[in-house]
């Protein structure tokens, strides 16, 4: 596969070139060209340890770790902060741990590129910032676990004492203090980190590799490599590495071991009875979950911290790369452990996803229904069932052309030419009675006229209604089988 090899150049000893030119009876430049072609690209020789299998395995690991670390920790943070039931001290500290893991995940691509590349590809600002970000994330994460153990210690071992961390304000202050101290501990790193092009030479004397190419070697080459490295000497680097091991690994693990051993002893000694059994089981399940978090942290990061104490000695770069990936895998394992062991977080995460799925499905149905209505149906009209004609709604009919529309009044829509008591006369007289009961104002328009015409009268005009009934009984309407909508100007 194509790799970002550093710039290099073959160098052949002049004595060697002269001997080969005399032996082959050619010029020295021709000899040099032949050997350039014979040895091939010089960069493969000093960097051949980064095999295709190593690079592909590193790519596969980070392609799993980074997505799970980002999506898993974001899901945990969102779920705890949006569900009131989950807002307790332990869960808020778990949110702080998830934020540390998320910060580590964001900075992880720079380390990923460094592990699969031969020259440093990022800027000098990234060279100074990435170690600080990763160190702060790891240290703040492990001390968040320490704070959780302290809270559990007071809740289980000393339940009647006031806990140090018992309010959200104290949780926020504790987390802010941890992050501040973690960042301050990394201050030496940006000071000693820099990017530079390193030039060095590698040579061979027969089959043995030597550190410098001198006149004694027949074949050697020079290398120019862009690197991000720390400028302090070996003794200073060892002091800082041992400090990291003690402060970020040994001390927090010692505190965690002390607190959880006391918690385990107290729970083993106490025998719950009656209503305490359920609460006891919940506490025990939570403590088991937290202990698993601590063990996973110790197993994943421990080997890499120990390896850093061997600076100045010959370290296999393949081993160093795999141990770093092992430590980075902790950010993906934490949300998986939340899902496996923390029952409440798992329950509410599942509810969130079900709600999101239902919302997306409902929105999809709404959009498709709106599209169907917009494309497949004509404008809304009021249809008569018998004749399949359509008329405009009453609000579109003028005040002088009042008619009965809709299925509710279809029995009145008969042929008016067969009776002396016409359909229009009946409607107009009903309208006249109701209009006189509620006189229209000067500002009334067609819609107000229709509303008043078909509204129930507030005054009962007995004489007019009796007269109307007597006329309708003597002039009966024809059979409804010949019914049809009127052929008046109100029809559409």
ABEGO torsion letter per residue (X at the ends): XBBBBBBBBBBBBAAAAAAAAAAAGBBAAAAAAAAAAAAEBAAAAAAAABBAAAAAAAAAAAAAAAAAAAAAAAAAAAAAAABAAABBAAAAAAAAAAAAAAAAAAAAAAAAAAAABABBABBAAAAAAAAAAAAAAAAAAAAAAAAAAAAAAAAAABAABBBABABAAAAAAAAAAAAAAAAAAAAAAAAABBBBBBBBBBBBBEABBBABBBAABABBBBBBBBBBBBABBAAAAAAAAAAAAAAAAAAAAAAAAAAAAAAAAAAAABBBBEAAAAAAAAAAAAAAAAAAAAAAAAAAAAAAAAAAAABGBBBBAAAAAAAAAAAAAAAAAAAAAAAAABAAAAAAAAAAAAAAAAAAAAAAAAAAAAAAAAAABBBBBBBBAAAGBBBBBAAABBAABBBBBEAAAAAABBBAAABABBAAAAAAAAAAAAAAABBBBAABBAAAAAAAAABBBABBBAAAAAAAAAAAAABBBBBAAABBBBBBAABX
